[in-house]
Amino acid sequence: RSFARTASAGAAVVYFALNPPYDRWPEEFPGLQAAVLDGTARAGAKLVAMENVYMYGPTGGRPLTEDLPFSAGTRKGEVRARMSETLFAAHRAGTVRVTAGRASDFFGPRATGSAAGATIFGRAVAGKPAQVAGDPDLPHTYTFVPDIGRALVTLGERDDALGRAWHLPSPETVTTRQFVERVYLAAGSGPRLQAAPKFVLRAMGLFNPTLREMIEMLYEFEEPFILDASAFDRAFGERATSLDEAIRSTVGWYRDHRPAH
């Protein structure tokens, strides 16, 4: 808590976008958030929390809107649900002024560890097949990291954003296969894709704790997964970067940061 208090001292807005290791969420994430809440309260600042959409659970393909109930049955979804409930309980109690931004799977410069990170972009610029999970022919929203940053700044600036969560602007939704095709087009090569079935991921998860934790979230890639950010657009008039522009920017970053051989 001392670190959070020191980091928050003198701040008008605190942005909470930290994550513990994927396999340590139940043990570490709630305590991390509690420390941030404490530091923000002591500073008298607003808190803008960066969240994902794990708390909703499967929707049967229904677009994700902010009014969906928290129905997650996964470990990480349940952690996210409890943490979000704690945040807004603190807001209602007058302890901290809180808002939150929720994004889908993200991509962009430096976002190498995401589902649409190095396994797609890094492999595209290296001339290797993209590696994806689940059904690549289902629509799936991917959120561009620079759009996330701009939207979180907006939430921190606007008092009318307080007291609720907002889905953040994302480029137009296409299928994962179409997303990969656009990445390879921008990289100047023909699209190549490998989709790993669940049993392969389970086997790999025996030796990799991060992969093991991903398995319970595979439902996101086994049904249409569409983020509806229209409430944010109506409230703040802010839209996402086009998908092609976002992909070109990301491919450029991966080209500039290819490992030296």
N, C-alpha and C positions, 0 to 999 in steps of 0.2 A: 504493500500500500504506500510505502514511503516514496517509491519511484513514481507512482501515479500522482501523488500529491505534489511532488516536485515538478513533474512534467505539466501539470494543470495550472500551477500557480501563475496568476496574472492573465490567464487566457479568458477571452470572451466566448470562444467556442472551442469545445474539445471534440475531436474526431476519433471515434473508437473503431479501428479497422484491423486490430490485431487478431491473430488466430494461433492457438497452441497447435502442436503436432496433431494430425488428423486422428491418430489412434489414442489421443489423450484428452479428447473433448470432455467426457463426463467428469474426469478428475480435475481438470485445470481451467476449463472455460468459464464456469460460473464464478469461480474465485477471481479470475482476471477481470471479469465485468464488475464484480463487487468493488474491486480496488479502483476501477475507473469511475464508477458512480460516486465513490467516496471522494476521490480527488476533484471531480467536477463540482460536487456539492460544496466542498470547501472553497473552491475558487469562485462560486456563484456564477458559473458559466452555463451556457447551453451545451447539451450533449447531442451529437449527431452520431448515431450508431450505424455501422455498415453491417447489414444482415444478408442472408441468402433466403431461399424459399423452401428450405427443408421442412419447416414446421407444418406446412400444409399437407404433406403426404401425397399419395396418388390421387388424381382427380378424374381418372377415366378419360383423360384427354380434354376436359373442360379448361378453357383459358384461366390462368392464374390471376385472380383479382384480390385486392387487399381485404375484401370482406369474407373471404373463404375462412371456414373454421380451421383451427389447428387440429389436424387429424393424423399427424405422423405416427407411425408405429415403429420407426427406426430409432436406434440409439441416438444418432446425431440429430434427427428431427425432433425428438423429445427434448434434447438439451436446448436446441434453438427455441422451441416453443416456450419452455420455462424461462429462458433468459429474456425473451421478448416480453413475456407477461410481467417479469420483474421490472424491466425498464419502464413500462408504461404505468405500473403501479406506483413507482417512484414519482413519475410525472403527476399522476392524479393526487398523490399525497402532498405535492408541493415541495418535495425534497430537491428535485432536479427538473429543469425544463428539458424535455426529451423529444427528439424525432428520430426516425430511422429510414434508411434507404435500403431496399431489397433488390438484388440483381440476380440474373440467371447465371449459368456458366459463362465465365468471362474470357476474353481474349484481348491481346494487344501487346505493345512493347513491354518487355520485362515479365510478362505473365506466363512464364515458361512452364509452371507446374500445374496449370489448369487442364480441364478436359479438352480444351481447344488451344492448348499451348504447344510445347515442343513436339508432342506426338503427332500434331498436324502440321504446324508451320515450320518447325525445325526440320522435320523429315521432308517437307515439300522442297525447301531450299537446298537440301542435301541430295535430292533426287531419289528419295526412298518412299515407300508406300506410307500413307497416313495410317495411323492406328486408332481405331475408335471402338467404343463399346456399344452393345445393344443393336437396335434396328436402325441402320443409317437412312432408311427411307421414310422415317417419321419426321414431321416438323419439330424443330427444336430451336428455341430462342437462344442466341448467344449475345452477351452484353459486352460492349467495347469499353475497355478500361478508362481511356480519357473521357468518355461520356459519363462514366461513374464519378470520376473526380469532379467534373463540372457540376453534375447534379447534386453531389454532396455539398459543394460550396453554396449552391442555391438554397438548399435546406438550412444551412447554417445562417444564411443572411435573412431568411424570411420567418418572421414570428408566426405567420399563418400556417407554417409547416408543422408547428409544434403539436404534440399530443397524439400523433398517429404515425403509422408507417406508410411509405410511398414506394411503389414499384418504379424503378429507374428507367429512363428512356433507353431503348435498345434498337439496333437496326432491324430491318424487316426480317421476319421469320421465314426460313426456308428449311428444307430437310438437311440433315447432317451430310448426306451425300452431295447435295447441291452446294452446301457450304464448302466442302472439301474441293469440289470441282472449281469453285471460284478462287480458292486459295492457289490451286495448281495453275490455273490460268494466269493469275497475277505473278506466280513464280516462273512462268514461261515453260511449263512442262505439262505433259498429259497426266490427268488425274489417276492416281493409284490408291487403293483403299483396302485395308485389312480390318474386318470387324471381328472382334474377339467374342466368342460365345461365353456364357456365364461359367460353364464348367472349366474353361481354360483359365478364366480369372480366379476361380476358386483354387485351382491348382497352384497358380502363381502366388496367390495370397498366403499360401502356407509358408512362404519364405520372405514375403514383403508385407509388413504391417499396414502400409498405406494402401496397397492394393486390396488387402483383406477388408479394410474399412470401406472401400468403394463399393463392394458387392451389394451391400444393403441399399445403396442409392441407385442401383441400376434401373429401377422402375422409371426414373426420369428419361431413360433412353429406350424404354419399352412401351411407351404410350406418347401421344402428342404432348409436347411440353412447351406451351406458349405463354409468355409473360405479357400481360396486359398492363401497359403503363399509361393508359389514356387519362387517368386521374391526374397524374403529374403534368401532362401536356395541357389539360384544361386549366389547372391551377396556376401554372408558371410559364406556359407558352414556350416550353423548351423541348426540342426534339433531338433525336439521336443522329449521329453521323450515318450516312448511307452505308449499307453493307459493303459495297464494292470499294468505297473510299477507305473504310476502316480496315478491310483486308489488305489493300495495297500498302497502307501505312505499316501494318504489322509485318507483312512480308519484307518490306524494306528494312525494318529493324532487325529481323532475324538474319537477313543477308549481311548486315553490317556487324553482326555479333556471332557469326559462325565460328565454331572452335577451330583454332589453327591446327593443321596436321603436320 
